[in-house]
Amino acid sequence: MKKQKNAPLDSRTKALKSEQAMIAGIMEGSPDAIAVAVVRLECGCRKMAALDKNGDPASKVVVYRDGADSVCAKCKEDNGAFHRVTEAFIDWATDDLGEAAKREIEIKVLGSRTAPH
């Protein structure tokens, strides 16, 4: 099955192996964090930030590109604009929250609409 460009933002998406170390580092540096929001861009760059129990930022936003010294020129220009997002999800570090609370945080952080087709 071919991955669809501008696929819906999906909270069931899982972190890739290449993202897991970055997520762990963000969590380690953010004592109030319960999760990390991950945003994948069409250029291959990623934006990530830790979230606290209220869905508020618990770290600065980290923008990176696997295997590169820096992010791409487009991200430098537009800071990873929303219209270039292909996938976004939250990687939860805890199961202490119920599904309803997680969904509220997902809507707060990622929004409730799907990406444009």
C-alpha positions as CSV (number, residue, x, y, z in Angstrom):
1,M,0.0,0.0,0.0
2,K,1.5,3.3,-1.1
3,K,1.7,6.1,1.5
4,Q,-0.6,8.8,0.7
5,K,0.7,12.4,0.6
6,N,-1.0,14.6,3.1
7,A,-2.4,11.6,4.9
8,P,-4.7,12.4,7.8
9,L,-3.0,13.4,11.1
10,D,-3.2,10.1,13.0
11,S,-2.6,9.6,16.7
12,R,-2.0,5.8,16.0
13,T,1.2,6.5,14.0
14,K,4.3,5.2,15.8
15,A,7.7,6.6,16.1
16,L,10.3,5.3,13.6
17,K,13.5,3.8,15.0
18,S,15.3,6.9,13.8
19,E,13.0,9.1,15.8
20,Q,13.1,7.1,19.0
21,A,16.5,8.4,20.2
22,M,15.4,12.0,19.7
23,I,12.2,11.4,21.6
24,A,14.1,9.8,24.5
25,G,16.4,12.8,24.6
26,I,13.6,15.3,24.6
27,M,11.8,13.3,27.4
28,E,15.0,13.1,29.5
29,G,15.5,16.9,29.2
30,S,11.9,17.7,30.1
31,P,11.1,16.6,33.7
32,D,7.4,17.6,33.4
33,A,6.9,15.8,30.1
34,I,4.4,12.9,29.6
35,A,4.6,12.7,25.8
36,V,6.4,14.1,22.7
37,A,4.5,15.6,19.8
38,V,6.1,14.5,16.5
39,V,5.4,16.3,13.2
40,R,6.8,14.8,10.0
41,L,7.2,17.2,7.0
42,E,7.1,16.3,3.3
43,C,10.8,17.3,3.0
44,G,11.9,14.6,5.5
45,C,12.5,17.1,8.4
46,R,10.8,16.5,11.8
47,K,9.5,18.9,14.4
48,M,9.2,17.6,18.0
49,A,8.3,19.0,21.4
50,A,7.6,17.6,24.8
51,L,4.1,18.0,26.3
52,D,3.1,18.2,30.0
53,K,-0.1,16.6,31.5
54,N,-2.2,19.5,30.2
55,G,-0.9,19.3,26.7
56,D,1.2,22.5,27.1
57,P,4.8,22.7,25.9
58,A,7.3,21.1,28.3
59,S,10.3,21.8,26.0
60,K,11.4,24.0,23.1
61,V,10.5,22.8,19.6
62,V,13.3,20.7,18.1
63,V,13.5,20.7,14.3
64,Y,15.9,18.1,12.7
65,R,16.5,15.9,9.7
66,D,17.9,12.4,10.0
67,G,21.5,12.1,8.8
68,A,21.9,15.8,8.0
69,D,23.9,18.6,9.6
70,S,20.9,20.9,9.6
71,V,17.3,21.1,8.4
72,C,16.5,21.7,4.7
73,A,16.4,25.1,3.1
74,K,12.6,25.1,2.9
75,C,12.3,24.5,6.7
76,K,14.9,27.3,7.3
77,E,12.7,29.6,5.2
78,D,9.2,28.7,6.6
79,N,10.0,26.9,9.9
80,G,8.2,23.7,8.8
81,A,4.9,25.3,7.7
82,F,1.7,23.4,8.5
83,H,0.7,22.9,4.9
84,R,3.8,20.7,4.4
85,V,2.9,18.3,7.3
86,T,2.4,14.7,6.1
87,E,1.9,13.1,9.5
88,A,1.6,14.2,13.1
89,F,1.2,12.1,16.3
90,I,1.9,12.0,20.0
91,D,4.3,9.5,21.4
92,W,3.1,8.8,24.9
93,A,5.5,8.0,27.7
94,T,2.8,7.1,30.2
95,D,-0.4,5.1,30.3
96,D,-1.6,7.0,33.3
97,L,-4.0,9.1,31.2
98,G,-7.2,7.7,30.0
99,E,-8.1,7.6,26.3
100,A,-10.4,10.6,26.7
101,A,-7.7,12.8,28.3
102,K,-5.2,11.7,25.6
103,R,-7.7,12.6,22.9
104,E,-8.2,16.1,24.4
105,I,-4.5,16.7,24.4
106,E,-4.2,15.4,20.8
107,I,-6.9,17.8,19.7
108,K,-5.3,20.7,21.6
109,V,-1.8,20.0,20.2
110,L,-2.5,18.6,16.7
111,G,-6.0,19.8,16.0
112,S,-9.0,17.8,15.1
113,R,-9.0,18.2,11.3
114,T,-7.2,16.1,8.8
115,A,-4.6,17.4,6.4
116,P,-5.8,18.8,3.1
117,H,-6.0,16.3,0.2
